[in-house]
Each structure stands twice: as C-alpha cells, then as structure tokens.
Amino acid sequence: MAWSAEEFTKLINRGSVSVANGIDLSPAPSNTAAARIENLEHCMQTVVFERCTMLAALYPEYSLVFAVPNGQFRPGQRMEAGLKAGVPDIFWPVARGGYHGMFIELKVGRNPLQQKQQQWIDRLEMEGFFCVVVRNDPEAVIAEMESYRKLNA
C-alpha cells in the first residue's frame, strides 16, 4: 500500500507511522530528533520505491533505481569500507537529456543539507549527473523522476 502525499505529510506532522505492507515503520526507539528524521526519511524512501516498482510495469527503467546505503553510518562508528558521508540517498542510473543519471537526496521537515551533502551534489553535477533535493513529499520525488525520464534520451 502506497501513501499519498497528503497521508505522508500527516505522518511527518504527527511524528509517527504505522505498518505498511507488513513492515513496521514505527518511530525509531531513540527519541532523538536525528532518529525521528532518519525514520521519516526511511518511510519516504519506502513510498518512493513502492511507486517505482509499480511504474516499472509501464517504464522498465524504473526497475533500475536503488538506494545508496551510506545512511547507515553513525558518528562514533567505524565507517565501513567504501561508504562516503554525504552521498545522495537514491541513484537512478538512466541517462537522459545529456545527463549520466539522476541522484536524489531526501529531506524531511526543515532538516538542512549538510555541508558534505552539498559538496557531493555540486561535484556530481559537475560530472554530468542530474541532482535534486526533495522535501517531505514522496510524490514530488516521482514527479521529479518523471520529468527527468521525459528528457530526450
């Protein structure tokens, strides 16, 4: 079951979520603001990937979108080999309109871009990738992807 943008906004404002497709999306055990933001970004990402799965039936290129696992890093932990702080959340390796692919950074609430995130986005754009930052709305992510998909291949 996918959430509408309106339903997702209610989740963000309420600060809690329920169960979708048998996956427990309840708030993280920690009551820290960072944990709540991370959980909401995860929920937003879940909605985006559900929609991409549905769209892949019509447009096979949607089956290529994937999450970048760099969000697993926590300060104080040893960073796993190959992980890099600041890399955008989602990558879609589909060339369109002269771009090599699309990177998407998800944000909820007023959570600002971190300096390393902006540096990655700037560098990726210099290397010929299309990058967007989308706040609070999984349907806005899909709208951005649709606009990108329709660029001249």
DSSP file (Angstrom, degrees, kcal/mol; ACC not computed):
  #  RESIDUE AA STRUCTURE BP1 BP2  ACC     N-H-->O    O-->H-N    N-H-->O    O-->H-N    TCO  KAPPA ALPHA  PHI   PSI    X-CA   Y-CA   Z-CA
    1    1 A M              0   0    0      0, 0.0     2,-0.3     0, 0.0    49,-0.1   0.000 360.0 360.0 360.0 123.6    0.0    0.0    0.0
    2    2 A A        -     0   0    0     48,-0.1     2,-0.3    18,-0.0    45,-0.1  -0.710 360.0-127.2 -94.8 147.0    1.5    3.3   -1.0
    3    3 A W        -     0   0    0     -2,-0.3     2,-0.1     1,-0.1    17,-0.0  -0.668  18.8-124.7 -89.9 146.5    0.8    6.5    0.9
    4    4 A S     >  -     0   0    0     -2,-0.3     4,-2.5     1,-0.1     5,-0.2  -0.408  31.2-105.5 -77.1 165.8   -0.5    9.6   -0.9
    5    5 A A  H  > S+     0   0    0      1,-0.2     4,-2.3     2,-0.2     5,-0.1   0.885 123.4  52.9 -59.9 -37.9    1.5   12.8   -0.4
    6    6 A E  H  > S+     0   0    0      2,-0.2     4,-1.9     1,-0.2    -1,-0.2   0.915 109.3  47.6 -64.4 -43.6   -1.3   14.0    1.9
    7    7 A E  H  > S+     0   0    0      1,-0.2     4,-1.9     2,-0.2    -2,-0.2   0.903 111.6  50.5 -64.7 -40.4   -1.0   10.9    4.1
    8    8 A F  H  X S+     0   0    0     -4,-2.5     4,-2.4     1,-0.2    -1,-0.2   0.903 107.3  53.8 -65.6 -39.9    2.8   11.1    4.2
    9    9 A T  H  X S+     0   0    0     -4,-2.3     4,-2.7     1,-0.2    -1,-0.2   0.899 106.9  52.3 -59.5 -40.7    2.5   14.8    5.3
   10   10 A K  H  X S+     0   0    0     -4,-1.9     4,-2.4     1,-0.2    -1,-0.2   0.896 107.8  52.2 -61.8 -39.3    0.3   13.7    8.1
   11   11 A L  H  X>S+     0   0    0     -4,-1.9     4,-2.0     2,-0.2     5,-0.9   0.923 110.6  47.5 -61.8 -43.8    2.8   11.2    9.2
   12   12 A I  H  <5S+     0   0    0     -4,-2.4    -2,-0.2     1,-0.2    -1,-0.2   0.939 114.7  45.3 -63.1 -46.7    5.6   13.8    9.2
   13   13 A N  H  <5S+     0   0    0     -4,-2.7    -1,-0.2     1,-0.2    -2,-0.2   0.840 115.7  46.7 -67.2 -32.9    3.4   16.2   11.2
   14   14 A R  H  <5S-     0   0    0     -4,-2.4    -1,-0.2    -5,-0.2    -2,-0.2   0.770 100.3-137.4 -79.6 -26.9    2.3   13.5   13.6
   15   15 A G  T  <5S+     0   0    0     -4,-2.0     2,-0.3     1,-0.2    -3,-0.2   0.658  71.5  81.3  78.7  15.2    5.8   12.2   14.1
   16   16 A S      < -     0   0    0     -5,-0.9     2,-0.3    -6,-0.2    -1,-0.2  -0.980  53.8-166.6-148.0 159.9    4.7    8.6   13.9
   17   17 A V        -     0   0    0     -2,-0.3     2,-0.1     8,-0.2     3,-0.0  -0.889  10.0-144.1-139.4 170.0    3.8    6.0   11.3
   18   18 A S        -     0   0    0     -2,-0.3     7,-1.5     8,-0.1     2,-0.5  -0.010  44.2 -51.8-114.1-142.0    2.2    2.6   11.4
   19   19 A V  E     -A   24   0A   0      5,-0.2     2,-0.4     6,-0.1     5,-0.2  -0.879  46.2-177.5-107.4 132.0    2.6   -0.6    9.5
   20   20 A A  E >  S-A   23   0A   0      3,-1.8     3,-2.4    -2,-0.5   -18,-0.0  -0.997  71.8 -11.5-129.2 130.2    2.7   -0.8    5.7
   21   21 A N  T 3  S-     0   0    0     -2,-0.4    -1,-0.1     1,-0.3     3,-0.1   0.829 126.8 -58.3  51.8  35.4    3.0   -4.0    3.7
   22   22 A G  T 3  S+     0   0    0      1,-0.2     2,-0.5    -3,-0.0    -1,-0.3   0.542 109.3 125.6  76.5   5.5    3.8   -5.9    6.9
   23   23 A I  E <   -A   20   0A   0     -3,-2.4    -3,-1.8     2,-0.0     2,-0.7  -0.862  63.6-127.4-100.7 127.8    6.9   -3.6    7.5
   24   24 A D  E     +A   19   0A   0     -2,-0.5    -5,-0.2    -5,-0.2    -6,-0.1  -0.635  32.7 171.5 -75.6 114.1    7.0   -2.0   10.9
   25   25 A L        +     0   0    0     -7,-1.5    -8,-0.2    -2,-0.7    -1,-0.1  -0.006  26.6 138.0-111.1  26.7    7.5    1.7   10.2
   26   26 A S        -     0   0    0      1,-0.2    -8,-0.1   -10,-0.1   -10,-0.1  -0.276  66.5 -73.4 -69.9 161.6    7.0    2.9   13.8
   27   27 A P        -     0   0    0      0, 0.0    -1,-0.2     0, 0.0     9,-0.1  -0.126  58.5 -92.4 -57.3 151.2    9.4    5.6   15.1
   28   28 A A        -     0   0    0      7,-0.3     7,-0.0     1,-0.1     8,-0.0  -0.257  37.3-111.7 -58.9 150.5   12.9    4.6   16.0
   29   29 A P  S    S+     0   0    0      0, 0.0     2,-0.2     0, 0.0    -1,-0.1   0.832  98.3  81.7 -57.0 -33.2   13.4    3.6   19.6
   30   30 A S  S    S-     0   0    0      1,-0.1    -2,-0.1     5,-0.0     0, 0.0  -0.479  70.9-149.7 -74.3 143.7   15.5    6.6   20.3
   31   31 A N        +     0   0    0     -2,-0.2    -1,-0.1     4,-0.1     2,-0.0   0.276  56.1 124.6 -94.7  11.0   13.6    9.8   20.9
   32   32 A T  S  > S-     0   0    0      1,-0.1     4,-2.0     4,-0.0     5,-0.2  -0.369  71.2-123.1 -70.8 151.9   16.3   12.0   19.5
   33   33 A A  H  > S+     0   0    0      1,-0.2     4,-2.6     2,-0.2     5,-0.2   0.888 112.7  55.9 -59.7 -39.6   15.4   14.4   16.7
   34   34 A A  H  > S+     0   0    0      1,-0.2     4,-2.5     2,-0.2    -1,-0.2   0.897 107.1  48.8 -62.2 -40.2   18.0   12.8   14.4
   35   35 A A  H  > S+     0   0    0      2,-0.2     4,-2.2     1,-0.2    -7,-0.3   0.894 111.7  49.0 -67.2 -39.6   16.4    9.3   14.9
   36   36 A R  H  X S+     0   0    0     -4,-2.0     4,-2.3     2,-0.2    -2,-0.2   0.920 112.5  47.7 -65.5 -42.8   13.0   10.6   14.2
   37   37 A I  H  X S+     0   0    0     -4,-2.6     4,-2.6     2,-0.2     5,-0.2   0.930 111.5  50.8 -62.9 -45.3   14.2   12.4   11.0
   38   38 A E  H  X S+     0   0    0     -4,-2.5     4,-2.2     1,-0.2    -1,-0.2   0.909 110.4  49.5 -59.1 -43.2   16.0    9.3    9.9
   39   39 A N  H  X S+     0   0    0     -4,-2.2     4,-2.3     1,-0.2    -1,-0.2   0.909 111.5  48.0 -64.6 -42.1   12.9    7.2   10.4
   40   40 A L  H  X S+     0   0    0     -4,-2.3     4,-2.5     2,-0.2    -1,-0.2   0.883 110.4  51.6 -67.1 -37.6   10.7    9.6    8.4
   41   41 A E  H  X S+     0   0    0     -4,-2.6     4,-2.5     2,-0.2    -1,-0.2   0.895 109.3  51.5 -64.1 -38.2   13.3    9.7    5.6
   42   42 A H  H  X S+     0   0    0     -4,-2.2     4,-2.3    -5,-0.2    -2,-0.2   0.924 110.0  48.7 -62.6 -43.7   13.2    5.9    5.6
   43   43 A C  H  X S+     0   0    0     -4,-2.3     4,-2.1     2,-0.2    -2,-0.2   0.915 111.1  50.0 -61.8 -43.1    9.4    5.9    5.3
   44   44 A M  H  X S+     0   0    0     -4,-2.5     4,-2.2     1,-0.2    -1,-0.2   0.917 110.7  49.7 -61.2 -43.4    9.6    8.4    2.5
   45   45 A Q  H  X S+     0   0    0     -4,-2.5     4,-2.5     1,-0.2    -1,-0.2   0.881 106.9  55.6 -63.3 -38.8   12.1    6.3    0.7
   46   46 A T  H  X S+     0   0    0     -4,-2.3     4,-2.0     1,-0.2    -1,-0.2   0.919 108.4  47.8 -59.7 -44.5    9.8    3.2    1.2
   47   47 A V  H  X S+     0   0    0     -4,-2.1     4,-2.3     2,-0.2    -2,-0.2   0.923 110.6  51.9 -62.8 -44.5    7.0    5.1   -0.5
   48   48 A V  H  X S+     0   0    0     -4,-2.2     4,-2.4     1,-0.2    -2,-0.2   0.924 110.8  47.0 -59.0 -45.9    9.2    6.1   -3.4
   49   49 A F  H  X S+     0   0    0     -4,-2.5     4,-2.1     2,-0.2    -1,-0.2   0.843 109.3  54.1 -69.9 -32.1   10.4    2.6   -4.0
   50   50 A E  H  X S+     0   0    0     -4,-2.0     4,-1.8    -5,-0.2    -1,-0.2   0.930 111.2  46.0 -62.9 -44.1    6.9    1.2   -3.9
   51   51 A R  H  X S+     0   0    0     -4,-2.3     4,-2.7     1,-0.2    -2,-0.2   0.899 110.6  52.9 -66.0 -40.2    5.8    3.7   -6.6
   52   52 A C  H  X S+     0   0    0     -4,-2.4     4,-1.8     1,-0.2    -1,-0.2   0.890 106.6  53.4 -62.4 -38.7    8.9    2.9   -8.7
   53   53 A T  H  < S+     0   0    0     -4,-2.1     4,-0.5     2,-0.2    -1,-0.2   0.916 111.6  45.4 -61.6 -43.0    8.0   -0.8   -8.6
   54   54 A M  H >< S+     0   0    0     -4,-1.8     3,-1.2     1,-0.2     4,-0.4   0.925 112.9  49.8 -65.9 -43.7    4.6    0.0   -9.9
   55   55 A L  H >X S+     0   0    0     -4,-2.7     4,-3.2     1,-0.3     3,-1.3   0.770  95.2  72.9 -67.7 -25.4    5.9    2.3  -12.6
   56   56 A A  T 3< S+     0   0    0     -4,-1.8    -1,-0.3     1,-0.3    -2,-0.2   0.757  86.2  65.6 -62.2 -23.3    8.4   -0.3  -13.7
   57   57 A A  T <4 S+     0   0    0     -3,-1.2    -1,-0.3    -4,-0.5    -2,-0.2   0.834 116.0  28.0 -65.9 -31.0    5.5   -2.2  -15.2
   58   58 A L  T <4 S+     0   0    0     -3,-1.3    -2,-0.2    -4,-0.4    -1,-0.2   0.810 135.2  29.0 -95.2 -38.6    5.0    0.7  -17.7
   59   59 A Y    ><  -     0   0    0     -4,-3.2     3,-2.3     1,-0.1     4,-0.3  -0.893  67.7-160.6-129.3  98.8    8.5    2.0  -17.9
   60   60 A P  G >  S+     0   0    0      0, 0.0     3,-2.0     0, 0.0     4,-0.3   0.732  84.1  74.5 -55.5 -25.3   11.2   -0.6  -17.3
   61   61 A E  G >  S+     0   0    0      1,-0.3     3,-1.5     2,-0.2     4,-0.3   0.757  82.5  69.8 -62.5 -21.5   13.9    2.0  -16.5
   62   62 A Y  G X  S+     0   0    0     -3,-2.3     3,-1.0     1,-0.3    -1,-0.3   0.732  85.6  68.4 -66.6 -20.1   12.2    2.5  -13.1
   63   63 A S  G <  S+     0   0    0     -3,-2.0    -1,-0.3    -4,-0.3    -2,-0.2   0.639  90.9  63.5 -72.5 -11.8   13.4   -1.0  -12.1
   64   64 A L  G <  S+     0   0    0     -3,-1.5    -1,-0.2    -4,-0.3    -2,-0.2   0.601  75.2 108.8 -88.0 -11.7   17.0    0.3  -12.1
   65   65 A V    <   +     0   0    0     -3,-1.0     2,-0.3    -4,-0.3    27,-0.2  -0.392  45.8 172.4 -68.6 140.7   16.5    2.8   -9.2
   66   66 A F  E     -B   91   0B   0     25,-2.4    25,-2.7    -2,-0.1     2,-0.2  -0.986  32.2-106.7-148.5 159.8   18.2    1.9   -6.0
   67   67 A A  E     -B   90   0B   0     -2,-0.3    23,-0.3    23,-0.2    22,-0.1  -0.591  25.6-132.4 -84.0 144.5   19.1    3.2   -2.5
   68   68 A V    >   -     0   0    0     21,-3.2     3,-0.7    -2,-0.2    -1,-0.0  -0.887  15.4-145.8 -95.3 121.9   22.6    4.3   -1.6
   69   69 A P  G >   +     0   0    0      0, 0.0     3,-1.8     0, 0.0     4,-0.2   0.300  68.9 108.4 -77.2  11.8   23.4    2.6    1.8
   70   70 A N  G >   +     0   0    0      1,-0.3     3,-1.5    18,-0.2    16,-0.1   0.680  60.7  77.7 -65.1 -16.1   25.5    5.5    3.1
   71   71 A G  G <  S+     0   0    0     -3,-0.7    -1,-0.3     1,-0.3    18,-0.0   0.572  76.7  77.3 -68.0  -7.2   22.8    6.5    5.6
   72   72 A Q  G <  S+     0   0    0     -3,-1.8    -1,-0.3     2,-0.0     2,-0.2   0.665  70.3 104.0 -76.5 -16.1   23.9    3.5    7.8
   73   73 A F    <   -     0   0    0     -3,-1.5     6,-0.1    -4,-0.2     5,-0.0  -0.463  52.4-168.5 -71.0 134.8   27.0    5.4    9.1
   74   74 A R    >   -     0   0    0     -2,-0.2     3,-2.4     4,-0.1    -2,-0.0  -0.973  31.4-101.3-122.5 138.4   26.7    6.7   12.6
   75   75 A P  T 3  S+     0   0    0      0, 0.0     3,-0.1     0, 0.0     0, 0.0  -0.299 111.3  27.4 -54.6 139.3   29.1    9.2   14.2
   76   76 A G  T 3  S+     0   0    0      1,-0.4     2,-0.2    -3,-0.0    -3,-0.0   0.176 101.0 106.0  90.5 -17.4   31.5    7.3   16.5
   77   77 A Q  S <  S-     0   0    0     -3,-2.4     2,-0.5     1,-0.1    -1,-0.4  -0.586  82.7-102.8 -88.7 156.6   31.2    4.1   14.5
   78   78 A R        -     0   0    0     -2,-0.2     2,-0.3    -3,-0.1    -4,-0.1  -0.675  41.5-120.3 -74.6 128.5   33.9    2.8   12.2
   79   79 A M        -     0   0    0     -2,-0.5     3,-0.1     1,-0.1    -1,-0.1  -0.547  27.0-117.9 -73.4 131.0   32.8    3.6    8.7
   80   80 A E    >   -     0   0    0     -2,-0.3     3,-1.8     1,-0.1    -1,-0.1  -0.327  43.6 -82.6 -65.2 150.3   32.5    0.6    6.5
   81   81 A A  T 3  S+     0   0    0      1,-0.2    -1,-0.1     3,-0.0     3,-0.1  -0.290 114.4  14.3 -56.0 131.1   34.8    0.3    3.5
   82   82 A G  T 3  S+     0   0    0      1,-0.3    -1,-0.2    -3,-0.1     2,-0.2   0.196  90.9 126.5  90.6 -16.5   33.5    2.3    0.6
   83   83 A L    <   -     0   0    0     -3,-1.8     2,-0.4   -14,-0.1    -1,-0.3  -0.534  39.6-166.4 -76.0 142.3   30.9    4.3    2.4
   84   84 A K    >   -     0   0    0     -2,-0.2     3,-1.3    -3,-0.1   -14,-0.1  -0.989  19.9-122.6-133.7 125.0   31.1    8.0    1.9
   85   85 A A  T 3  S+     0   0    0     -2,-0.4   -14,-0.1     1,-0.2    35,-0.0  -0.379  92.8  25.6 -63.7 137.7   29.3   10.6    4.0
   86   86 A G  T 3  S+     0   0    0      1,-0.3    -1,-0.2   -16,-0.1    35,-0.2   0.271  76.5 141.6  97.0 -11.0   27.1   13.0    2.1
   87   87 A V    <   -     0   0    0     -3,-1.3    -1,-0.3     1,-0.1    30,-0.1  -0.432  61.8 -98.8 -65.3 136.5   26.3   10.8   -1.0
   88   88 A P        -     0   0    0      0, 0.0    17,-0.2     0, 0.0   -18,-0.2  -0.088  28.5-117.5 -56.7 159.3   22.6   11.3   -2.0
   89   89 A D  S    S+     0   0    0     15,-0.4   -21,-3.2   -22,-0.1     2,-0.4   0.803  89.4  34.1 -70.4 -34.9   20.0    8.8   -0.9
   90   90 A I  E     -BC  67 104B   0     14,-2.3    14,-2.6   -23,-0.3     2,-0.4  -0.959  59.9-165.2-131.1 140.4   18.8    7.4   -4.2
   91   91 A F  E     -BC  66 103B   0    -25,-2.7   -25,-2.4    -2,-0.4    12,-0.2  -0.991   3.7-169.5-126.1 136.0   20.5    6.8   -7.6
   92   92 A W  E     - C   0 102B   0     10,-2.9     2,-2.5    -2,-0.4    10,-2.3  -0.907  11.7-156.6-122.1  99.4   18.8    6.2  -10.9
   93   93 A P        +     0   0    0      0, 0.0     2,-0.5     0, 0.0     8,-0.1  -0.327  50.5 123.3 -79.3  62.2   21.4    5.0  -13.5
   94   94 A V        -     0   0    0     -2,-2.5     2,-0.3     8,-0.1    -2,-0.1  -0.985  57.0-136.0-124.9 120.3   19.4    6.1  -16.5
   95   95 A A        +     0   0    0     -2,-0.5     2,-0.3     6,-0.1     5,-0.2  -0.605  35.7 157.8 -79.1 131.8   20.9    8.5  -19.0
   96   96 A R  B >   +E   99   0C   0      3,-0.9     3,-3.0    -2,-0.3    57,-0.3  -0.989  56.5   0.7-151.2 145.4   18.6   11.3  -20.2
   97   97 A G  T 3  S-     0   0    0     55,-4.1    56,-0.1    -2,-0.3     3,-0.1   0.753 130.0 -50.1  51.9  32.7   19.0   14.8  -21.7
   98   98 A G  T 3  S+     0   0    0     54,-0.4    -1,-0.3     1,-0.3     2,-0.3   0.420 112.4 120.2  86.1  -2.0   22.8   14.6  -21.7
   99   99 A Y  B <   -E   96   0C   0     -3,-3.0    -3,-0.9     1,-0.1    -1,-0.3  -0.666  62.3-140.0 -93.6 152.5   23.0   13.5  -18.0
  100  100 A H  S    S-     0   0    0     28,-2.6     2,-0.3     1,-0.3    29,-0.2   0.692  73.4 -44.1 -82.1 -20.7   24.6   10.3  -17.0
  101  101 A G        -     0   0    0     27,-0.4    29,-2.8    -5,-0.2     2,-0.4  -0.955  62.4 -88.5 169.8-179.5   21.9    9.5  -14.3
  102  102 A M  E     -Cd  92 130B   0    -10,-2.3   -10,-2.9    -2,-0.3     2,-0.4  -0.966  23.7-164.7-124.8 130.1   19.9   11.0  -11.5
  103  103 A F  E     -Cd  91 131B   0     27,-2.8    29,-1.9    -2,-0.4     2,-0.4  -0.914   9.7-163.4-108.6 140.1   20.8   11.4   -7.8
  104  104 A I  E     -Cd  90 132B   0    -14,-2.6   -14,-2.3    -2,-0.4     2,-0.5  -0.987   6.5-162.3-128.4 125.7   18.0   12.2   -5.3
  105  105 A E  E     - d   0 133B   0     27,-2.7    29,-2.6    -2,-0.4     2,-0.4  -0.931  14.7-149.7-105.2 126.8   18.5   13.5   -1.8
  106  106 A L  E     + d   0 134B   0     -2,-0.5     2,-0.3    27,-0.2    29,-0.2  -0.790  17.4 177.7 -98.3 137.5   15.5   13.1    0.5
  107  107 A K  E     - d   0 135B   0     27,-2.4    29,-2.6    -2,-0.4     2,-0.3  -0.991  11.4-158.6-136.3 145.3   14.8   15.6    3.3
  108  108 A V    >   -     0   0    0     -2,-0.3     3,-1.7    27,-0.2   -67,-0.1  -0.927  60.0 -15.9-122.1 151.4   12.0   15.8    5.9
  109  109 A G  T 3  S-     0   0    0     -2,-0.3    -2,-0.0     1,-0.2   -96,-0.0  -0.285 120.3 -37.1  60.0-141.7   10.9   18.8    7.9
  110  110 A R  T 3  S+     0   0    0      2,-0.0    -1,-0.2    25,-0.0    25,-0.0   0.144  87.5 146.8-101.8  18.1   13.4   21.6    8.0
  111  111 A N    <   -     0   0    0     -3,-1.7     3,-0.1     1,-0.1     2,-0.0  -0.393  43.4-139.0 -56.0 112.1   16.3   19.2    8.1
  112  112 A P        -     0   0    0      0, 0.0     2,-0.2     0, 0.0    -1,-0.1  -0.301  18.8 -95.4 -77.6 159.6   19.0   21.2    6.2
  113  113 A L        -     0   0    0      1,-0.1     2,-0.1     4,-0.0    -6,-0.0  -0.530  43.2-125.9 -65.2 135.9   21.5   19.8    3.7
  114  114 A Q     >  -     0   0    0     -2,-0.2     4,-2.3     1,-0.1     5,-0.2  -0.479  22.1-109.4 -79.1 159.0   24.8   19.1    5.4
  115  115 A Q  H  > S+     0   0    0      1,-0.2     4,-2.4     2,-0.2     5,-0.2   0.904 120.0  50.7 -56.5 -44.2   27.9   20.6    4.0
  116  116 A K  H  > S+     0   0    0      1,-0.2     4,-2.2     2,-0.2    -1,-0.2   0.860 108.3  53.2 -64.8 -34.2   29.2   17.2    2.8
  117  117 A Q  H  > S+     0   0    0      2,-0.2     4,-2.5     1,-0.2    -1,-0.2   0.933 110.1  46.6 -65.0 -44.9   25.8   16.6    1.1
  118  118 A Q  H  X S+     0   0    0     -4,-2.3     4,-2.7     1,-0.2    -2,-0.2   0.892 110.9  53.0 -64.0 -38.9   26.0   19.9   -0.8
  119  119 A Q  H  X S+     0   0    0     -4,-2.4     4,-2.4    -5,-0.2    -1,-0.2   0.915 110.2  47.7 -62.4 -42.7   29.6   19.2   -1.8
  120  120 A W  H  X S+     0   0    0     -4,-2.2     4,-3.0     2,-0.2     5,-0.2   0.935 112.3  48.9 -63.2 -46.0   28.6   15.8   -3.2
  121  121 A I  H  X S+     0   0    0     -4,-2.5     4,-2.3     1,-0.2    -2,-0.2   0.927 112.0  49.1 -60.4 -45.3   25.7   17.3   -5.1
  122  122 A D  H  X S+     0   0    0     -4,-2.7     4,-1.9     1,-0.2    -1,-0.2   0.925 114.3  45.2 -59.8 -45.2   27.9   20.0   -6.6
  123  123 A R  H  X S+     0   0    0     -4,-2.4     4,-1.6     2,-0.2    -2,-0.2   0.908 111.7  51.5 -67.6 -42.0   30.6   17.5   -7.6
  124  124 A L  H  <>S+     0   0    0     -4,-3.0     5,-2.3     1,-0.2    -1,-0.2   0.896 109.7  50.4 -62.4 -39.7   28.1   15.1   -9.1
  125  125 A E  H ><5S+     0   0    0     -4,-2.3     3,-1.4    -5,-0.2    -1,-0.2   0.897 107.6  53.3 -64.6 -39.4   26.5   17.9  -11.1
  126  126 A M  H 3<5S+     0   0    0     -4,-1.9    -1,-0.2     1,-0.3    -2,-0.2   0.827 106.6  54.1 -62.2 -30.5   30.0   18.9  -12.4
  127  127 A E  T 3<5S-     0   0    0     -4,-1.6    -1,-0.3    -5,-0.1    -2,-0.2   0.406 129.3 -95.0 -86.9   2.5   30.5   15.3  -13.5
  128  128 A G  T < 5S+     0   0    0     -3,-1.4   -28,-2.6     1,-0.3   -27,-0.4   0.695  79.2 133.6  97.0  20.2   27.3   15.3  -15.6
  129  129 A F      < -     0   0    0     -5,-2.3     2,-0.5   -30,-0.2    -1,-0.3  -0.783  54.7-125.5-101.4 148.8   24.7   13.9  -13.2
  130  130 A F  E     -d  102   0B   0    -29,-2.8   -27,-2.8    -2,-0.3     2,-0.4  -0.818  33.8-171.8 -90.0 125.7   21.2   15.4  -12.6
  131  131 A C  E     +d  103   0B   0     -2,-0.5     2,-0.3   -29,-0.2   -27,-0.2  -0.959   9.7 176.8-126.1 138.9   20.7   16.0   -8.9
  132  132 A V  E     -d  104   0B   0    -29,-1.9   -27,-2.7    -2,-0.4     2,-0.5  -0.977  20.5-148.0-136.1 152.1   17.6   17.0   -6.9
  133  133 A V  E     -d  105   0B   0     -2,-0.3     2,-0.4   -29,-0.2   -27,-0.2  -0.989  20.5-169.3-115.7 125.6   16.7   17.6   -3.3
  134  134 A V  E     -d  106   0B   0    -29,-2.6   -27,-2.4    -2,-0.5     2,-0.5  -0.965   5.2-153.3-122.1 132.4   13.1   16.8   -2.4
  135  135 A R  E     -d  107   0B   0     -2,-0.4   -27,-0.2   -29,-0.2     5,-0.1  -0.891  59.9 -27.8-109.8 131.3   11.5   17.6    0.9
  136  136 A N  S    S+     0   0    0    -29,-2.6  -124,-0.1    -2,-0.5    -1,-0.1   0.328 107.8  88.7  66.9  -3.0    8.6   16.0    2.7
  137  137 A D    >>  -     0   0    0    -30,-0.2     4,-1.2     1,-0.1     3,-0.7  -0.872  46.9-172.2-140.4 103.9    6.8   14.6   -0.4
  138  138 A P  H 3> S+     0   0    0      0, 0.0     4,-1.8     0, 0.0    -1,-0.1   0.826  93.2  58.6 -62.8 -29.8    7.4   11.2   -2.0
  139  139 A E  H 3> S+     0   0    0      1,-0.2     4,-2.2     2,-0.2     5,-0.1   0.820 100.4  56.7 -69.4 -28.5    5.0   12.1   -4.8
  140  140 A A  H <> S+     0   0    0     -3,-0.7     4,-2.3     2,-0.2    -1,-0.2   0.846 103.9  53.9 -67.9 -32.9    7.3   15.1   -5.6
  141  141 A V  H  X S+     0   0    0     -4,-1.2     4,-2.5     2,-0.2    -2,-0.2   0.946 109.6  46.8 -62.5 -47.7   10.2   12.6   -5.9
  142  142 A I  H  X S+     0   0    0     -4,-1.8     4,-2.7     1,-0.2    -2,-0.2   0.889 110.6  52.8 -63.1 -38.9    8.1   10.7   -8.5
  143  143 A A  H  X S+     0   0    0     -4,-2.2     4,-2.3     2,-0.2    -1,-0.2   0.911 110.1  48.1 -62.5 -42.0    7.3   13.9  -10.3
  144  144 A E  H  X S+     0   0    0     -4,-2.3     4,-2.4     2,-0.2    -2,-0.2   0.911 112.5  49.1 -63.0 -42.1   11.0   14.8  -10.5
  145  145 A M  H  X S+     0   0    0     -4,-2.5     4,-3.1     2,-0.2    -2,-0.2   0.902 110.2  50.7 -65.1 -40.4   11.8   11.4  -11.8
  146  146 A E  H  X S+     0   0    0     -4,-2.7     4,-1.7     2,-0.2    -1,-0.2   0.913 110.0  49.6 -63.9 -42.3    9.0   11.6  -14.4
  147  147 A S  H  < S+     0   0    0     -4,-2.3     4,-0.4     1,-0.2    -2,-0.2   0.922 114.2  45.9 -61.1 -43.5   10.3   15.0  -15.6
  148  148 A Y  H >< S+     0   0    0     -4,-2.4     3,-1.6     1,-0.2    -2,-0.2   0.923 109.1  54.7 -64.5 -44.7   13.8   13.5  -15.8
  149  149 A R  H 3< S+     0   0    0     -4,-3.1    -1,-0.2     1,-0.3    -2,-0.2   0.843 105.3  54.5 -58.3 -33.9   12.6   10.4  -17.6
  150  150 A K  T 3< S+     0   0    0     -4,-1.7    -1,-0.3    -5,-0.2    -2,-0.2   0.529  82.1 109.6 -82.9  -5.5   10.9   12.5  -20.3
  151  151 A L  S <  S-     0   0    0     -3,-1.6   -54,-0.1    -4,-0.4   -53,-0.1  -0.352  92.5 -78.3 -62.8 152.9   14.1   14.4  -21.1
  152  152 A N              0   0    0    -56,-0.2   -55,-4.1     1,-0.2   -54,-0.4  -0.318 360.0 360.0 -56.3 126.7   15.5   13.5  -24.5
  153  153 A A              0   0    0    -57,-0.3    -1,-0.2   -56,-0.1   -58,-0.1   0.478 360.0 360.0 -75.0 360.0   17.3   10.2  -24.2
